[in-house]
Amino acid sequence: MELIEGLHYYINEEGEFVFTRQYHIEKGYCCGFGCKHCPYNYENVRAPKKSELPPKPPKERLKDPLD
């Protein structure tokens, strides 16, 4: 995948690359790092880090096809 600034990532005030929700959706899974825009509700993030992350509002999560 070719990464496009503004679509797949942006650079924050600290100069860090931040992947967007669109990037994660195209990637197709939670990588487990606790990314800011993870649409997978941090499903692969391990404890204790997962409990330290803010909960995702339902509108930012991907809809589970089984719901």
PyMOL Python script that loads the backbone (N, CA, C, O; Angstrom):
from pymol import cmd

cmd.read_pdbstr("""\
ATOM      1  N   MET A   1       0.851  -1.171   0.000  1.00  0.00           N
ATOM      2  CA  MET A   1       0.000   0.000   0.000  1.00  0.00           C
ATOM      3  C   MET A   1       0.896   1.234   0.000  1.00  0.00           C
ATOM      4  O   MET A   1       1.814   1.344   0.813  1.00  0.00           O
ATOM      5  N   GLU A   2       0.629   2.141  -0.898  1.00  0.00           N
ATOM      6  CA  GLU A   2       1.330   3.421  -0.909  1.00  0.00           C
ATOM      7  C   GLU A   2       0.654   4.333   0.105  1.00  0.00           C
ATOM      8  O   GLU A   2      -0.558   4.541   0.043  1.00  0.00           O
ATOM      9  N   LEU A   3       1.425   4.875   1.029  1.00  0.00           N
ATOM     10  CA  LEU A   3       0.857   5.742   2.061  1.00  0.00           C
ATOM     11  C   LEU A   3       0.756   7.171   1.555  1.00  0.00           C
ATOM     12  O   LEU A   3       1.697   7.713   0.975  1.00  0.00           O
ATOM     13  N   ILE A   4      -0.408   7.770   1.787  1.00  0.00           N
ATOM     14  CA  ILE A   4      -0.667   9.137   1.354  1.00  0.00           C
ATOM     15  C   ILE A   4      -0.876   9.992   2.590  1.00  0.00           C
ATOM     16  O   ILE A   4      -1.764   9.729   3.400  1.00  0.00           O
ATOM     17  N   GLU A   5      -0.042  11.029   2.727  1.00  0.00           N
ATOM     18  CA  GLU A   5      -0.173  11.926   3.873  1.00  0.00           C
ATOM     19  C   GLU A   5      -1.550  12.584   3.846  1.00  0.00           C
ATOM     20  O   GLU A   5      -2.013  13.029   2.796  1.00  0.00           O
ATOM     21  N   GLY A   6      -2.191  12.643   4.997  1.00  0.00           N
ATOM     22  CA  GLY A   6      -3.527  13.218   5.102  1.00  0.00           C
ATOM     23  C   GLY A   6      -4.633  12.181   4.948  1.00  0.00           C
ATOM     24  O   GLY A   6      -5.731  12.361   5.474  1.00  0.00           O
ATOM     25  N   LEU A   7      -4.352  11.102   4.234  1.00  0.00           N
ATOM     26  CA  LEU A   7      -5.327  10.023   4.077  1.00  0.00           C
ATOM     27  C   LEU A   7      -4.969   8.848   4.986  1.00  0.00           C
ATOM     28  O   LEU A   7      -5.820   8.335   5.713  1.00  0.00           O
ATOM     29  N   HIS A   8      -3.708   8.427   4.940  1.00  0.00           N
ATOM     30  CA  HIS A   8      -3.266   7.274   5.721  1.00  0.00           C
ATOM     31  C   HIS A   8      -2.514   7.651   7.001  1.00  0.00           C
ATOM     32  O   HIS A   8      -2.431   6.851   7.933  1.00  0.00           O
ATOM     33  N   TYR A   9      -1.976   8.849   7.043  1.00  0.00           N
ATOM     34  CA  TYR A   9      -1.236   9.283   8.219  1.00  0.00           C
ATOM     35  C   TYR A   9      -1.154  10.799   8.242  1.00  0.00           C
ATOM     36  O   TYR A   9      -1.426  11.470   7.247  1.00  0.00           O
ATOM     37  N   TYR A  10      -0.775  11.320   9.395  1.00  0.00           N
ATOM     38  CA  TYR A  10      -0.432  12.727   9.520  1.00  0.00           C
ATOM     39  C   TYR A  10       0.720  12.819  10.504  1.00  0.00           C
ATOM     40  O   TYR A  10       1.032  11.851  11.198  1.00  0.00           O
ATOM     41  N   ILE A  11       1.345  13.969  10.561  1.00  0.00           N
ATOM     42  CA  ILE A  11       2.454  14.192  11.481  1.00  0.00           C
ATOM     43  C   ILE A  11       1.968  15.142  12.560  1.00  0.00           C
ATOM     44  O   ILE A  11       1.541  16.259  12.266  1.00  0.00           O
ATOM     45  N   ASN A  12       2.033  14.697  13.816  1.00  0.00           N
ATOM     46  CA  ASN A  12       1.513  15.512  14.918  1.00  0.00           C
ATOM     47  C   ASN A  12       2.510  16.604  15.327  1.00  0.00           C
ATOM     48  O   ASN A  12       3.578  16.738  14.729  1.00  0.00           O
ATOM     49  N   GLU A  13       2.147  17.374  16.347  1.00  0.00           N
ATOM     50  CA  GLU A  13       2.956  18.503  16.795  1.00  0.00           C
ATOM     51  C   GLU A  13       4.337  18.079  17.291  1.00  0.00           C
ATOM     52  O   GLU A  13       5.279  18.872  17.267  1.00  0.00           O
ATOM     53  N   GLU A  14       4.456  16.840  17.737  1.00  0.00           N
ATOM     54  CA  GLU A  14       5.740  16.336  18.229  1.00  0.00           C
ATOM     55  C   GLU A  14       6.605  15.753  17.103  1.00  0.00           C
ATOM     56  O   GLU A  14       7.711  15.273  17.351  1.00  0.00           O
ATOM     57  N   GLY A  15       6.092  15.798  15.864  1.00  0.00           N
ATOM     58  CA  GLY A  15       6.830  15.281  14.727  1.00  0.00           C
ATOM     59  C   GLY A  15       6.688  13.779  14.526  1.00  0.00           C
ATOM     60  O   GLY A  15       7.444  13.177  13.764  1.00  0.00           O
ATOM     61  N   GLU A  16       5.724  13.176  15.204  1.00  0.00           N
ATOM     62  CA  GLU A  16       5.501  11.734  15.095  1.00  0.00           C
ATOM     63  C   GLU A  16       4.478  11.426  14.008  1.00  0.00           C
ATOM     64  O   GLU A  16       3.530  12.185  13.805  1.00  0.00           O
ATOM     65  N   PHE A  17       4.675  10.310  13.311  1.00  0.00           N
ATOM     66  CA  PHE A  17       3.700   9.834  12.337  1.00  0.00           C
ATOM     67  C   PHE A  17       2.545   9.197  13.093  1.00  0.00           C
ATOM     68  O   PHE A  17       2.761   8.392  14.000  1.00  0.00           O
ATOM     69  N   VAL A  18       1.323   9.552  12.725  1.00  0.00           N
ATOM     70  CA  VAL A  18       0.122   8.984  13.347  1.00  0.00           C
ATOM     71  C   VAL A  18      -0.733   8.411  12.225  1.00  0.00           C
ATOM     72  O   VAL A  18      -1.155   9.128  11.317  1.00  0.00           O
ATOM     73  N   PHE A  19      -0.983   7.106  12.303  1.00  0.00           N
ATOM     74  CA  PHE A  19      -1.816   6.473  11.284  1.00  0.00           C
ATOM     75  C   PHE A  19      -3.284   6.819  11.515  1.00  0.00           C
ATOM     76  O   PHE A  19      -3.744   6.884  12.655  1.00  0.00           O
ATOM     77  N   THR A  20      -4.011   7.039  10.423  1.00  0.00           N
ATOM     78  CA  THR A  20      -5.420   7.412  10.482  1.00  0.00           C
ATOM     79  C   THR A  20      -6.315   6.174  10.556  1.00  0.00           C
ATOM     80  O   THR A  20      -5.864   5.046  10.358  1.00  0.00           O
ATOM     81  N   ARG A  21      -7.584   6.414  10.845  1.00  0.00           N
ATOM     82  CA  ARG A  21      -8.581   5.341  10.855  1.00  0.00           C
ATOM     83  C   ARG A  21      -8.623   4.652   9.496  1.00  0.00           C
ATOM     84  O   ARG A  21      -8.724   3.428   9.415  1.00  0.00           O
ATOM     85  N   GLN A  22      -8.546   5.448   8.425  1.00  0.00           N
ATOM     86  CA  GLN A  22      -8.574   4.885   7.065  1.00  0.00           C
ATOM     87  C   GLN A  22      -7.425   3.902   6.850  1.00  0.00           C
ATOM     88  O   GLN A  22      -7.620   2.838   6.261  1.00  0.00           O
ATOM     89  N   TYR A  23      -6.241   4.248   7.320  1.00  0.00           N
ATOM     90  CA  TYR A  23      -5.097   3.338   7.197  1.00  0.00           C
ATOM     91  C   TYR A  23      -5.395   2.007   7.877  1.00  0.00           C
ATOM     92  O   TYR A  23      -5.166   0.941   7.306  1.00  0.00           O
ATOM     93  N   HIS A  24      -5.906   2.082   9.100  1.00  0.00           N
ATOM     94  CA  HIS A  24      -6.175   0.853   9.852  1.00  0.00           C
ATOM     95  C   HIS A  24      -7.256   0.008   9.186  1.00  0.00           C
ATOM     96  O   HIS A  24      -7.161  -1.219   9.171  1.00  0.00           O
ATOM     97  N   ILE A  25      -8.267   0.645   8.645  1.00  0.00           N
ATOM     98  CA  ILE A  25      -9.327  -0.090   7.950  1.00  0.00           C
ATOM     99  C   ILE A  25      -8.754  -0.814   6.729  1.00  0.00           C
ATOM    100  O   ILE A  25      -9.071  -1.978   6.484  1.00  0.00           O
ATOM    101  N   GLU A  26      -7.913  -0.120   5.970  1.00  0.00           N
ATOM    102  CA  GLU A  26      -7.311  -0.753   4.798  1.00  0.00           C
ATOM    103  C   GLU A  26      -6.351  -1.873   5.201  1.00  0.00           C
ATOM    104  O   GLU A  26      -6.229  -2.868   4.486  1.00  0.00           O
ATOM    105  N   LYS A  27      -5.668  -1.722   6.342  1.00  0.00           N
ATOM    106  CA  LYS A  27      -4.766  -2.769   6.828  1.00  0.00           C
ATOM    107  C   LYS A  27      -5.573  -4.005   7.219  1.00  0.00           C
ATOM    108  O   LYS A  27      -5.155  -5.131   6.950  1.00  0.00           O
ATOM    109  N   GLY A  28      -6.726  -3.799   7.853  1.00  0.00           N
ATOM    110  CA  GLY A  28      -7.652  -4.889   8.101  1.00  0.00           C
ATOM    111  C   GLY A  28      -7.621  -5.551   9.465  1.00  0.00           C
ATOM    112  O   GLY A  28      -8.381  -6.492   9.696  1.00  0.00           O
ATOM    113  N   TYR A  29      -6.774  -5.097  10.375  1.00  0.00           N
ATOM    114  CA  TYR A  29      -6.723  -5.714  11.697  1.00  0.00           C
ATOM    115  C   TYR A  29      -6.046  -4.783  12.704  1.00  0.00           C
ATOM    116  O   TYR A  29      -5.367  -3.827  12.329  1.00  0.00           O
ATOM    117  N   CYS A  30      -6.242  -5.079  13.971  1.00  0.00           N
ATOM    118  CA  CYS A  30      -5.583  -4.348  15.054  1.00  0.00           C
ATOM    119  C   CYS A  30      -4.171  -4.897  15.209  1.00  0.00           C
ATOM    120  O   CYS A  30      -3.988  -6.105  15.362  1.00  0.00           O
ATOM    121  N   CYS A  31      -3.173  -4.017  15.170  1.00  0.00           N
ATOM    122  CA  CYS A  31      -1.772  -4.446  15.276  1.00  0.00           C
ATOM    123  C   CYS A  31      -1.344  -4.700  16.721  1.00  0.00           C
ATOM    124  O   CYS A  31      -0.324  -5.347  16.958  1.00  0.00           O
ATOM    125  N   GLY A  32      -2.115  -4.196  17.691  1.00  0.00           N
ATOM    126  CA  GLY A  32      -1.790  -4.446  19.089  1.00  0.00           C
ATOM    127  C   GLY A  32      -0.953  -3.371  19.757  1.00  0.00           C
ATOM    128  O   GLY A  32      -0.561  -3.530  20.913  1.00  0.00           O
ATOM    129  N   PHE A  33      -0.669  -2.274  19.053  1.00  0.00           N
ATOM    130  CA  PHE A  33       0.159  -1.218  19.628  1.00  0.00           C
ATOM    131  C   PHE A  33      -0.649  -0.133  20.347  1.00  0.00           C
ATOM    132  O   PHE A  33      -0.062   0.751  20.971  1.00  0.00           O
ATOM    133  N   GLY A  34      -1.958  -0.182  20.275  1.00  0.00           N
ATOM    134  CA  GLY A  34      -2.783   0.828  20.940  1.00  0.00           C
ATOM    135  C   GLY A  34      -2.838   2.135  20.169  1.00  0.00           C
ATOM    136  O   GLY A  34      -2.805   3.209  20.770  1.00  0.00           O
ATOM    137  N   CYS A  35      -2.922   2.061  18.871  1.00  0.00           N
ATOM    138  CA  CYS A  35      -2.913   3.245  18.011  1.00  0.00           C
ATOM    139  C   CYS A  35      -4.104   4.169  18.317  1.00  0.00           C
ATOM    140  O   CYS A  35      -5.203   3.711  18.628  1.00  0.00           O
ATOM    141  N   LYS A  36      -3.855   5.447  18.220  1.00  0.00           N
ATOM    142  CA  LYS A  36      -4.848   6.471  18.541  1.00  0.00           C
ATOM    143  C   LYS A  36      -6.142   6.310  17.747  1.00  0.00           C
ATOM    144  O   LYS A  36      -7.227   6.501  18.297  1.00  0.00           O
ATOM    145  N   HIS A  37      -6.049   5.967  16.482  1.00  0.00           N
ATOM    146  CA  HIS A  37      -7.229   5.900  15.616  1.00  0.00           C
ATOM    147  C   HIS A  37      -7.661   4.470  15.291  1.00  0.00           C
ATOM    148  O   HIS A  37      -8.292   4.239  14.259  1.00  0.00           O
ATOM    149  N   CYS A  38      -7.337   3.522  16.142  1.00  0.00           N
ATOM    150  CA  CYS A  38      -7.685   2.118  15.904  1.00  0.00           C
ATOM    151  C   CYS A  38      -9.208   1.941  15.880  1.00  0.00           C
ATOM    152  O   CYS A  38      -9.877   2.245  16.867  1.00  0.00           O
ATOM    153  N   PRO A  39      -9.763   1.450  14.760  1.00  0.00           N
ATOM    154  CA  PRO A  39     -11.204   1.219  14.693  1.00  0.00           C
ATOM    155  C   PRO A  39     -11.612  -0.159  15.205  1.00  0.00           C
ATOM    156  O   PRO A  39     -12.789  -0.515  15.153  1.00  0.00           O
ATOM    157  N   TYR A  40     -10.654  -0.934  15.698  1.00  0.00           N
ATOM    158  CA  TYR A  40     -10.912  -2.310  16.126  1.00  0.00           C
ATOM    159  C   TYR A  40     -11.019  -2.444  17.643  1.00  0.00           C
ATOM    160  O   TYR A  40     -10.904  -3.542  18.188  1.00  0.00           O
ATOM    161  N   ASN A  41     -11.239  -1.318  18.316  1.00  0.00           N
ATOM    162  CA  ASN A  41     -11.419  -1.309  19.777  1.00  0.00           C
ATOM    163  C   ASN A  41     -10.250  -1.980  20.508  1.00  0.00           C
ATOM    164  O   ASN A  41     -10.431  -2.626  21.539  1.00  0.00           O
ATOM    165  N   TYR A  42      -9.048  -1.808  19.945  1.00  0.00           N
ATOM    166  CA  TYR A  42      -7.815  -2.315  20.571  1.00  0.00           C
ATOM    167  C   TYR A  42      -7.869  -3.818  20.838  1.00  0.00           C
ATOM    168  O   TYR A  42      -7.332  -4.275  21.847  1.00  0.00           O
ATOM    169  N   GLU A  43      -8.493  -4.585  19.973  1.00  0.00           N
ATOM    170  CA  GLU A  43      -8.736  -6.005  20.249  1.00  0.00           C
ATOM    171  C   GLU A  43      -7.466  -6.839  20.430  1.00  0.00           C
ATOM    172  O   GLU A  43      -7.519  -7.881  21.085  1.00  0.00           O
ATOM    173  N   ASN A  44      -6.334  -6.421  19.877  1.00  0.00           N
ATOM    174  CA  ASN A  44      -5.098  -7.199  20.032  1.00  0.00           C
ATOM    175  C   ASN A  44      -4.100  -6.573  21.002  1.00  0.00           C
ATOM    176  O   ASN A  44      -2.972  -7.050  21.120  1.00  0.00           O
ATOM    177  N   VAL A  45      -4.503  -5.512  21.694  1.00  0.00           N
ATOM    178  CA  VAL A  45      -3.619  -4.880  22.675  1.00  0.00           C
ATOM    179  C   VAL A  45      -3.673  -5.696  23.957  1.00  0.00           C
ATOM    180  O   VAL A  45      -4.751  -6.029  24.450  1.00  0.00           O
ATOM    181  N   ARG A  46      -2.515  -6.009  24.484  1.00  0.00           N
ATOM    182  CA  ARG A  46      -2.440  -6.837  25.694  1.00  0.00           C
ATOM    183  C   ARG A  46      -2.503  -5.985  26.957  1.00  0.00           C
ATOM    184  O   ARG A  46      -2.169  -4.800  26.954  1.00  0.00           O
ATOM    185  N   ALA A  47      -2.939  -6.626  28.031  1.00  0.00           N
ATOM    186  CA  ALA A  47      -2.940  -5.994  29.346  1.00  0.00           C
ATOM    187  C   ALA A  47      -1.481  -5.877  29.792  1.00  0.00           C
ATOM    188  O   ALA A  47      -0.673  -6.712  29.386  1.00  0.00           O
ATOM    189  N   PRO A  48      -1.115  -4.919  30.580  1.00  0.00           N
ATOM    190  CA  PRO A  48      -1.967  -3.897  31.181  1.00  0.00           C
ATOM    191  C   PRO A  48      -2.188  -2.680  30.286  1.00  0.00           C
ATOM    192  O   PRO A  48      -2.991  -1.811  30.625  1.00  0.00           O
ATOM    193  N   LYS A  49      -1.486  -2.600  29.137  1.00  0.00           N
ATOM    194  CA  LYS A  49      -1.610  -1.418  28.286  1.00  0.00           C
ATOM    195  C   LYS A  49      -3.055  -1.159  27.864  1.00  0.00           C
ATOM    196  O   LYS A  49      -3.487  -0.007  27.830  1.00  0.00           O
ATOM    197  N   LYS A  50      -3.808  -2.210  27.544  1.00  0.00           N
ATOM    198  CA  LYS A  50      -5.184  -2.045  27.071  1.00  0.00           C
ATOM    199  C   LYS A  50      -6.035  -1.303  28.096  1.00  0.00           C
ATOM    200  O   LYS A  50      -6.855  -0.463  27.726  1.00  0.00           O
ATOM    201  N   SER A  51      -5.849  -1.603  29.370  1.00  0.00           N
ATOM    202  CA  SER A  51      -6.657  -0.949  30.407  1.00  0.00           C
ATOM    203  C   SER A  51      -6.276   0.518  30.582  1.00  0.00           C
ATOM    204  O   SER A  51      -7.039   1.278  31.179  1.00  0.00           O
ATOM    205  N   GLU A  52      -5.126   0.930  30.081  1.00  0.00           N
ATOM    206  CA  GLU A  52      -4.682   2.319  30.191  1.00  0.00           C
ATOM    207  C   GLU A  52      -5.169   3.188  29.036  1.00  0.00           C
ATOM    208  O   GLU A  52      -5.082   4.414  29.104  1.00  0.00           O
ATOM    209  N   LEU A  53      -5.681   2.563  27.977  1.00  0.00           N
ATOM    210  CA  LEU A  53      -6.123   3.304  26.798  1.00  0.00           C
ATOM    211  C   LEU A  53      -7.550   3.808  26.986  1.00  0.00           C
ATOM    212  O   LEU A  53      -8.363   3.153  27.637  1.00  0.00           O
ATOM    213  N   PRO A  54      -7.856   4.986  26.409  1.00  0.00           N
ATOM    214  CA  PRO A  54      -9.235   5.492  26.525  1.00  0.00           C
ATOM    215  C   PRO A  54     -10.198   4.638  25.717  1.00  0.00           C
ATOM    216  O   PRO A  54      -9.837   4.168  24.638  1.00  0.00           O
ATOM    217  N   PRO A  55     -11.416   4.422  26.211  1.00  0.00           N
ATOM    218  CA  PRO A  55     -12.392   3.641  25.434  1.00  0.00           C
ATOM    219  C   PRO A  55     -12.758   4.368  24.145  1.00  0.00           C
ATOM    220  O   PRO A  55     -12.814   5.597  24.105  1.00  0.00           O
ATOM    221  N   LYS A  56     -13.001   3.604  23.112  1.00  0.00           N
ATOM    222  CA  LYS A  56     -13.408   4.179  21.824  1.00  0.00           C
ATOM    223  C   LYS A  56     -14.910   4.405  21.813  1.00  0.00           C
ATOM    224  O   LYS A  56     -15.678   3.507  22.157  1.00  0.00           O
ATOM    225  N   PRO A  57     -15.336   5.612  21.416  1.00  0.00           N
ATOM    226  CA  PRO A  57     -16.781   5.811  21.244  1.00  0.00           C
ATOM    227  C   PRO A  57     -17.308   4.879  20.158  1.00  0.00           C
ATOM    228  O   PRO A  57     -16.590   4.594  19.199  1.00  0.00           O
ATOM    229  N   PRO A  58     -18.536   4.402  20.285  1.00  0.00           N
ATOM    230  CA  PRO A  58     -19.079   3.452  19.300  1.00  0.00           C
ATOM    231  C   PRO A  58     -18.980   3.929  17.858  1.00  0.00           C
ATOM    232  O   PRO A  58     -18.793   3.104  16.964  1.00  0.00           O
ATOM    233  N   LYS A  59     -19.098   5.226  17.596  1.00  0.00           N
ATOM    234  CA  LYS A  59     -19.050   5.713  16.221  1.00  0.00           C
ATOM    235  C   LYS A  59     -17.668   5.562  15.598  1.00  0.00           C
ATOM    236  O   LYS A  59     -17.549   5.570  14.373  1.00  0.00           O
ATOM    237  N   GLU A  60     -16.617   5.423  16.411  1.00  0.00           N
ATOM    238  CA  GLU A  60     -15.261   5.257  15.894  1.00  0.00           C
ATOM    239  C   GLU A  60     -14.896   3.791  15.681  1.00  0.00           C
ATOM    240  O   GLU A  60     -13.878   3.498  15.053  1.00  0.00           O
ATOM    241  N   ARG A  61     -15.695   2.877  16.184  1.00  0.00           N
ATOM    242  CA  ARG A  61     -15.424   1.444  16.037  1.00  0.00           C
ATOM    243  C   ARG A  61     -16.028   0.940  14.738  1.00  0.00           C
ATOM    244  O   ARG A  61     -17.006   1.491  14.233  1.00  0.00           O
ATOM    245  N   LEU A  62     -15.435  -0.103  14.215  1.00  0.00           N
ATOM    246  CA  LEU A  62     -16.043  -0.761  13.067  1.00  0.00           C
ATOM    247  C   LEU A  62     -17.218  -1.585  13.537  1.00  0.00           C
ATOM    248  O   LEU A  62     -17.164  -2.186  14.610  1.00  0.00           O
ATOM    249  N   LYS A  63     -18.262  -1.622  12.766  1.00  0.00           N
ATOM    250  CA  LYS A  63     -19.429  -2.419  13.126  1.00  0.00           C
ATOM    251  C   LYS A  63     -19.104  -3.891  12.950  1.00  0.00           C
ATOM    252  O   LYS A  63     -18.579  -4.302  11.915  1.00  0.00           O
ATOM    253  N   ASP A  64     -19.414  -4.671  13.951  1.00  0.00           N
ATOM    254  CA  ASP A  64     -19.190  -6.108  13.900  1.00  0.00           C
ATOM    255  C   ASP A  64     -20.277  -6.724  13.025  1.00  0.00           C
ATOM    256  O   ASP A  64     -21.461  -6.562  13.318  1.00  0.00           O
ATOM    257  N   PRO A  65     -19.899  -7.428  11.956  1.00  0.00           N
ATOM    258  CA  PRO A  65     -20.905  -8.006  11.065  1.00  0.00           C
ATOM    259  C   PRO A  65     -21.797  -9.044  11.749  1.00  0.00           C
ATOM    260  O   PRO A  65     -22.850  -9.399  11.219  1.00  0.00           O
ATOM    261  N   LEU A  66     -21.386  -9.529  12.917  1.00  0.00           N
ATOM    262  CA  LEU A  66     -22.193 -10.510  13.634  1.00  0.00           C
ATOM    263  C   LEU A  66     -23.225  -9.865  14.547  1.00  0.00           C
ATOM    264  O   LEU A  66     -24.074 -10.559  15.107  1.00  0.00           O
ATOM    265  N   ASP A  67     -23.164  -8.557  14.702  1.00  0.00           N
ATOM    266  CA  ASP A  67     -24.150  -7.844  15.544  1.00  0.00           C
ATOM    267  C   ASP A  67     -25.452  -7.635  14.800  1.00  0.00           C
ATOM    268  O   ASP A  67     -26.390  -7.057  15.348  1.00  0.00           O
TER     269      ASP A  67
END
""", "prot")
cmd.dss("prot")
cmd.show_as("cartoon", "prot")
cmd.util.cbc("prot")
cmd.orient("prot")
